[in-house]
Amino acid sequence: MIGEGLMIGAAVLLGGITVRYIQKHPFYKHSSQKFKDAYQAKLQHALQDQFSANEAYWVARALTDHLFDFGKRTYEDHQVELRKAKALEVLPSLYQYRLEVPMALCQQLVSRAVELKIHNLLFFSHMRALWQYYLIPAGKLTPNLSKIANSSEYDIQLKQVPTSMSDIARFLEMTQ
């Protein structure tokens, strides 16, 4: 009887510690994590033609981290670090998978930037690169971000991305 009570008590204690750890992990710290998780799942599925299932998971995770965390590391993971170079090789052709509508991805990334409190310069350079990879609209094509609280600075930054008429035409052609 005492032994069973100790076992149950230890299990409850261990479960509580595990739950507390999970709640503190960066994956569960921000509400925009749901966008990141959904994108990673789509990307993993798309990469399975190119990589083994395990490798596709880790490359997708590394690339999704890069996109949604603005090139910053928000946590440590050895497997992700090992695949970072492969992930960045996939980035230029990522638009071809059509994983997310560019306007929706843009809004998701702005929501994420607000939550992570991304510095304006980092935001601008990251989003400009994603514009050049045909992943998000910018400049004159910037979507309405007014529904995203505290996004006005990011809205200004996106609208300042240089876009010529030929850039816009090429973006529209590549994303249709």
N, C-alpha and C positions, 0 to 999 in steps of 0.2 A: 504494500500500500504506500509506504513512504517513498519507495523507489519509483513507483508510477507517478506520484505527485511531483517528484524532482524532475522526472523526464518531461512531464507536461509543462512544468514551470520553465524549464530550460528551452523547450520548443517555443513557448510564448515569448520569452525574452529574446531569443534568436530571431524570431519573426518580427518583433518590434524593431530590433536593430537593423534588419534587412530593409524594412519599409522606410525607416528614417534615412538610410543610405540612398535608397532609390529616389526618395523625394528631393534629396540634395544634388543628385546627379544633374549635370547640365541639360540632359535630354528632357527633363521634366520641369525645368525652371521657367520656361517661357511658353505662352499659349500658342505662339507661331510654330512650335515644334511639330504640330500636326501637319503643317504644310511641308515641312522638311521631310518628315517620315513618308508622306504620300509621294513626294517627288523621288525619294530614294527607292521606294518600292517599284515605281514605274521605270526608273533608270536601271535598276538591277534586272528587271525582266528584259528590257531592251538589250542589255549588254550580254545576256546569256548566249547569244549567237557568236559573240566575239571571244568570250572568256568562259572558263568553267564556272559552275554555279557558285562555288566558294569565292573564286576570284572576282566574279561579277558583283557579289555582295560587297566585298571590301573596296573595289574600285568605285562602285556606286556610292558607297558611304563616304569615301575620301572626296569624291567630286561634289557630292551634295553638301558636305561640310564646307568645302571651298566656296560654293555658291551662296549658301545660306548664312555662313558665318563671315563672309566678306574677306576670305583669305586668312582670317585669324584662327588660331587654335583655341577653342573654348574648353577643351579637355584633352587629356593625354590618352592615346591609344596606339600602341606599337604597330598593329596591323594596318591601321589607317596611314600611319607615317610611311610604312613600306610601300604603299600603293599610290602615294601622292603624285609621283612622277607619271605613272601610267594614267592616272585620272586627268592630269593636265594635258596629256596627249590626246585624250578623248574630247576635251573641251571645244576645240575649233569646229568639230563636226557634230556637236551635241544638238544643234538646232534641227538636224536632219531627222532625229528621232521623234520630233513633235510631241514631247512629253507633256507640255503645258502650253496653253494659249499665252503668247507673250505678254498681253495686258494683265492677265491673272498672275503670271509669275512676277511681273513687276510689282504689283500690289502686295503680293506675299512677301517679297524681298523688302519693300518699304516697311511693312508691318514688323518684320524681323529687325530691321535697322533701328526702328523706334525702340523696340524692346531691348536690344543689345546696346543702345545708345552709341551707335557707330559715329565716329568723327566725320564731319562733312567732307574732308579731303579724301579719306578712305572710301567713303560712300561714292563720291563722284568718280574716282578712278576705277573702282570696281564695276560700277554700273556702266561707265563708258566702255569698258572692256566687254561687258555682256551685250551692250548695244552692237559693238563691232562683230560679235559672234552671232548676231541675229537672235538673241534669246529674249531681249526685252526692248520695248519701244522707249525712245528718249527724244529730247529736243521738242520739236513741234508735235510729235506723236505721243508725248507723255500722257498716260491715262489720268482720269480724274482721281485724285487721291484725297479729296476732302472728307471722305468717310473714315479715314484712318486718323485717329487722334494723334496730335503732336507731329504730324508729317509735313508741315509747311516748309521747313528748311530743306527736307529731302525733295519735296516737290520743286522747289527753286533750283536745287542742284541738278535734278533730272532735266529740267527745261533748259538749263545752260549747256548741256552736252551739245557740241557742235554737230549740226546735221544739215547737209546740203540737200537740194532737191534730188540729186542723183543717189545720195545715201538713202533717202527716204524711199525712192522708187525701188532700189535694190533690196532694202529691208522688206518692203511689201511683197516683192517678187519671191524672196527666199522664205517668207513665212506663210504664204498662201497655200 
